[in-house]
Amino acid sequence: MIQRYFSNLISFIFLIMILVQSYISMAIVQEAEDYYHVGLIYYYRGDYDLAIEAFTKAIQLKPDYWEAYDGRGVAYISKGKFQEAINDFSKSIQLNPHSPKAYANRGFAYIHLGKPDDAISDFNQAIKLGMNDGRVYLGRGIAYTLKKEYQKAITDLNEAIKRDPGPYIADAYNIRGTVYFILKDFDKAIDDLTKAIKIDPNIPSAYHNLGKAYLEKKQYKQAIANFTKAIRLKPNDYKIYYDRGIAYLNISDYDKALDDFNQVIKFKPDDADTYIARSRVYLEKNDFERALADANKAIELAPNESSSYLNRGVIYEKKGNYKQAIFDYTKAIELKSDFDKAYFNRGMLYLKLEEKEKAKSDLKKVLEVSKDPDLKASAEEILRKL
């Protein structure tokens, strides 16, 4: 009887221990979930450091908490810590390989690290696992853009816009507009970039790219207006000042062009293209010495850039130093064998020097290599008269 009593007592004690352990485990799980939800609150408030801290505590309490790894990974992306984000998404995938969200999130982290192939692989897996919202197609479209596979990018961006990626719809239009710009479909670029701005008027790249599209269409006032809006949103981006300077140069507003090129040089004093552009302004203002100084600086910075020699050749020609001008045009052609403008300029200078056979040879070369219809028409007209 005593033995049965002790046996029952021991069984009761074990039952109590199991219940206590179960209660403790449930309490730990509940505490981990509480930290996870606190992490989400901090994340949506923009307190990313506190979010990371909360997600980390959740993981410490529950090491197999894949949602907490995913949450912390997203917070790391917002902090710009992309490799740490990838590590967390990979752990989340290891713990739950059937969750498409972690694959999609890791895909975006790979984009930030400039690894589009890895990103595409993850977005493909997310789609395979059933994630079909616009965001995943937007991500894959961005990755294809980075790979310069532009038709695939447009297909995915079309799908993203069709499925509506929520708060990222403006980004989808902006990126598709940028792809259209790269493909030189400027009308479609303008349409998409205008839509992006209408949805979100605070995207500097949309204004910048819209300005560039108008610049290509030679609608300089519209280009300048959009560049100016981009500068207000992103005042330290030297590329926008450069593009606006080119637009001002094209409408002969040389003082404003000079202001913009000076600003570029303050931000980036080693940019050869800006010295070339500023030398053109000085040339138009008949300030030959400053024009030549900038042209020489451009060649010093980019000695293998053909346009630098073309630019200096124009300055020497206007100064009446034809021998040096021909030298520079020839150097430009040596560096770029299909440089139509260099052939044209050299041909016209040979014509001025009454070396007609050399002039004919260069102008015929323009017809052979040029894709510029206006330049070819000019060369044809001159050849007919020779």
C-alpha positions in Angstrom: 0.0 0.0 0.0 2.8 2.4 0.9 4.5 1.5 -2.4 1.3 2.3 -4.3 1.1 5.6 -2.4 4.6 6.7 -3.4 4.0 5.5 -7.0 0.9 7.7 -7.2 2.7 10.6 -5.6 5.6 10.4 -8.0 3.2 10.3 -11.0 1.4 13.3 -9.6 4.7 15.2 -9.1 5.7 14.4 -12.7 2.3 15.6 -13.9 2.8 18.9 -12.0 6.3 19.2 -13.5 4.9 18.7 -17.0 2.1 21.2 -16.5 4.6 23.8 -15.0 7.0 23.2 -17.9 4.1 23.5 -20.4 3.0 26.7 -18.7 6.6 28.1 -18.7 6.9 27.2 -22.4 3.6 28.9 -23.2 4.7 32.0 -21.3 8.0 32.1 -23.2 6.2 31.8 -26.5 3.7 34.5 -25.5 6.5 36.8 -24.4 8.3 36.1 -27.8 5.1 37.0 -29.6 4.7 40.1 -27.6 8.2 41.3 -28.5 7.5 40.4 -32.2 4.4 42.6 -32.2 6.3 45.4 -30.4 8.9 45.1 -33.1 6.2 45.6 -35.8 4.9 48.7 -34.0 8.4 50.2 -33.8 9.0 49.3 -37.4 5.9 51.0 -38.7 6.8 54.1 -36.6 10.1 54.2 -38.3 12.1 53.4 -35.1 14.2 50.7 -36.8 16.8 50.3 -34.1 14.1 49.6 -31.5 12.4 47.3 -33.9 15.6 45.3 -34.4 16.1 45.1 -30.6 12.5 43.8 -30.1 12.8 41.2 -32.9 16.1 40.1 -31.5 14.5 39.5 -28.1 11.8 37.5 -29.7 14.4 35.3 -31.5 16.3 34.8 -28.2 13.1 33.6 -26.6 12.0 31.5 -29.5 15.0 30.5 -31.8 12.7 29.0 -34.4 10.6 32.1 -34.8 10.9 32.6 -38.5 8.5 35.5 -38.6 10.8 37.4 -36.2 13.8 36.8 -38.5 11.8 38.1 -41.4 10.7 41.2 -39.5 14.2 41.9 -38.4 15.5 41.5 -41.9 13.0 44.1 -43.2 14.2 46.5 -40.4 17.8 45.8 -41.5 16.9 46.8 -45.1 15.4 50.1 -43.8 18.7 50.7 -42.0 20.7 50.0 -45.2 22.2 46.8 -43.6 21.6 44.6 -46.6 23.9 41.7 -45.8 22.4 41.4 -42.3 19.0 41.4 -43.9 19.9 38.6 -46.3 21.3 36.6 -43.4 17.9 36.9 -41.5 15.8 36.2 -44.6 17.9 33.1 -45.3 17.4 31.9 -41.7 13.6 32.5 -42.0 13.6 30.5 -45.2 15.6 27.7 -43.5 13.0 27.6 -40.8 10.0 27.9 -43.1 10.9 27.2 -46.8 7.3 27.5 -47.9 6.9 31.2 -47.0 7.0 33.4 -50.2 7.4 36.6 -48.2 11.0 35.8 -47.1 12.0 35.0 -50.6 10.6 38.3 -51.9 12.2 40.3 -49.1 15.6 38.7 -49.7 15.1 39.5 -53.4 14.9 43.2 -52.6 18.0 43.0 -50.4 19.9 41.4 -53.3 18.8 44.3 -55.5 20.3 46.7 -53.1 23.6 44.8 -53.2 23.6 44.8 -57.0 23.0 41.1 -57.3 20.1 40.9 -59.8 20.5 37.2 -60.7 20.1 36.2 -57.1 17.1 38.6 -56.8 15.4 37.1 -59.9 15.9 33.6 -58.5 14.2 34.7 -55.2 11.3 36.5 -56.9 10.7 33.5 -59.1 10.5 31.3 -56.0 8.1 33.7 -54.3 5.8 33.6 -57.4 6.1 29.8 -57.5 5.0 29.7 -53.8 1.9 31.7 -54.6 2.9 35.3 -54.0 1.3 37.1 -56.9 0.9 40.7 -55.8 2.3 43.6 -57.7 5.3 44.1 -55.4 7.1 40.9 -56.4 6.7 41.7 -60.2 8.0 45.2 -59.4 11.1 43.7 -57.7 11.8 41.3 -60.6 11.3 44.2 -63.1 13.9 46.2 -61.3 16.3 43.3 -61.3 15.8 42.8 -65.1 16.4 46.6 -65.5 19.8 46.2 -63.6 20.6 43.3 -66.0 19.7 45.6 -69.0 17.1 43.0 -70.1 14.7 45.8 -70.8 11.9 44.0 -72.6 11.6 41.5 -69.7 11.7 44.5 -67.3 8.8 46.1 -69.1 6.8 42.9 -69.1 7.2 42.6 -65.3 6.5 46.3 -64.7 3.4 46.1 -66.8 2.3 43.2 -64.6 3.2 45.1 -61.4 1.1 48.1 -62.5 -1.8 45.8 -63.5 -1.8 44.0 -60.1 -1.2 47.4 -58.3 1.8 47.1 -55.9 0.0 49.4 -53.4 2.2 52.2 -52.1 4.8 51.3 -54.7 2.7 52.1 -57.7 4.5 55.5 -58.3 7.8 53.6 -58.2 6.5 51.2 -60.9 5.6 54.0 -63.2 8.9 55.8 -62.5 11.0 52.7 -63.2 9.0 51.8 -66.4 9.3 55.4 -67.5 13.1 55.2 -67.0 13.3 52.0 -69.0 11.3 53.6 -71.8 13.8 56.5 -71.7 16.7 54.1 -72.0 15.0 52.5 -75.0 14.6 56.1 -76.5 10.8 55.8 -76.4 10.6 59.3 -75.0 6.8 59.8 -75.4 6.0 56.7 -73.3 8.7 57.8 -70.9 7.1 61.2 -70.5 3.7 59.6 -70.0 4.8 57.2 -67.3 7.0 59.7 -65.4 4.2 62.2 -65.4 1.9 59.6 -63.9 4.5 58.8 -61.3 4.7 62.4 -60.3 1.0 62.8 -60.2 0.8 59.9 -57.7 3.8 61.0 -55.7 5.1 64.5 -56.3 8.2 63.9 -54.1 10.3 61.5 -56.3 13.4 63.5 -57.5 14.4 60.8 -60.0 11.0 61.1 -61.7 11.4 64.8 -62.3 15.1 64.3 -63.4 14.2 61.6 -65.9 11.2 63.5 -67.1 13.5 66.5 -67.7 16.0 64.3 -69.6 13.2 63.0 -71.8 12.1 66.6 -72.6 15.8 67.4 -73.3 16.0 64.7 -75.8 12.9 66.0 -77.5 14.5 69.5 -77.5 11.7 70.9 -75.4 14.1 72.8 -73.3 11.8 74.9 -71.2 9.9 71.8 -70.0 13.2 70.1 -69.3 14.4 73.1 -67.2 11.2 73.2 -65.2 11.5 69.5 -64.3 15.2 69.7 -63.5 14.5 72.7 -61.2 11.9 70.6 -59.3 14.3 67.7 -59.0 17.0 70.0 -57.6 14.5 71.3 -55.0 14.0 67.8 -53.8 17.6 66.7 -54.2 19.9 69.8 -54.1 23.2 67.9 -53.9 22.8 65.8 -57.0 25.4 67.2 -59.4 24.0 65.3 -62.4 20.7 67.3 -62.3 22.7 70.6 -62.4 24.7 69.3 -65.3 21.6 68.4 -67.3 19.9 71.7 -66.5 23.1 73.4 -67.6 22.9 71.6 -71.0 19.3 72.7 -71.4 20.2 76.4 -70.6 23.1 76.1 -73.1 20.7 74.9 -75.8 18.5 78.0 -75.3 21.6 80.3 -75.3 21.1 81.3 -71.6 24.8 81.2 -71.1 25.0 82.8 -67.7 22.5 80.3 -66.1 24.3 77.5 -67.9 27.6 78.7 -66.4 26.1 78.9 -62.9 25.0 75.2 -63.2 28.3 74.0 -64.5 30.1 75.8 -61.8 27.9 74.1 -59.2 28.7 70.7 -60.7 32.4 71.4 -60.5 32.0 72.3 -56.8 30.3 69.0 -56.2 32.5 66.9 -58.5 35.7 68.7 -59.5 37.0 65.7 -61.6 34.1 65.5 -64.0 35.5 65.9 -67.5 32.2 66.2 -69.2 31.4 69.3 -67.2 34.7 71.0 -68.2 33.8 70.3 -71.8 30.3 71.8 -71.4 31.6 74.8 -69.5 34.3 75.4 -72.2 31.4 75.5 -74.8 29.7 78.2 -72.7 33.0 80.2 -72.6 33.4 79.7 -76.3 29.9 81.1 -77.0 30.8 84.1 -74.8 34.0 84.5 -76.9 36.2 83.9 -73.8 38.7 81.7 -75.7 41.3 81.5 -73.0 38.9 80.1 -70.4 37.3 77.9 -73.0 40.8 76.5 -73.9 41.7 76.1 -70.2 38.6 74.0 -69.6 39.2 72.0 -72.7 42.7 71.2 -71.6 41.4 70.3 -68.1 38.9 67.9 -69.7 41.7 66.1 -71.6 43.9 66.0 -68.5 41.0 64.2 -66.6 40.0 62.0 -69.6 42.9 61.6 -72.0 41.2 58.8 -73.9 37.8 60.5 -74.3 37.3 61.4 -78.0 34.7 64.2 -77.3 37.4 66.1 -75.3 39.6 66.4 -78.4 36.6 67.3 -80.6 35.7 70.1 -78.2 39.3 71.5 -78.1 39.5 71.2 -81.9 36.4 73.5 -82.2 38.1 76.0 -79.9 41.4 76.0 -81.9 39.5 76.3 -85.1 37.6 79.4 -83.9 40.9 80.8 -82.7 42.3 80.3 -86.2 44.8 77.7 -85.2 43.8 75.3 -87.9 46.8 73.0 -87.7 46.1 72.3 -84.0 42.4 71.9 -84.7 43.1 69.2 -87.4 45.4 67.5 -85.0 42.6 67.3 -82.3 39.9 66.2 -84.8 42.3 63.5 -86.0 43.0 62.4 -82.4 39.3 62.2 -81.7 38.9 59.9 -84.8 41.8 57.8 -83.7 40.0 57.2 -80.3 36.6 56.7 -81.9 36.8 55.5 -85.5 33.1 56.1 -86.2 33.0 59.6 -84.7 30.8 61.4 -87.3 31.1 64.9 -85.9 34.9 64.7 -85.9 34.9 63.6 -89.6 32.4 66.4 -90.4 34.4 69.1 -88.6 37.7 68.0 -90.1 36.1 67.8 -93.6 34.7 71.3 -93.3 38.1 72.6 -92.1 39.9 70.9 -95.0 37.3 72.6 -97.3 38.2 75.9 -95.7 41.8 75.2 -96.4 40.9 74.3 -100.0 42.0 70.6 -99.6 39.0 69.3 -101.5 40.0 65.7 -101.8 40.6 65.4 -98.1 37.3 67.2 -97.4 35.4 64.8 -99.7 36.9 61.8 -98.0 35.8 63.0 -94.6 32.3 64.0 -95.7 31.8 60.6 -97.4 32.9 59.0 -94.1 30.2 60.9 -92.4 27.6 59.3 -94.7 29.1 55.9 -94.0 29.2 56.0 -90.2 26.7 58.6 -89.0 23.2 57.8 -87.7 22.4 61.5 -87.4 20.0 62.4 -90.2 20.7 66.1 -90.0 24.4 65.7 -90.1 24.2 63.3 -93.0 21.9 65.7 -94.9 24.5 68.5 -94.4 27.3 66.3 -95.6 25.3 65.2 -98.7 24.4 68.8 -99.6 28.1 69.9 -99.4 29.3 67.0 -101.4 26.8 67.8 -104.2 28.4 71.2 -104.4 32.0 69.9 -104.6 
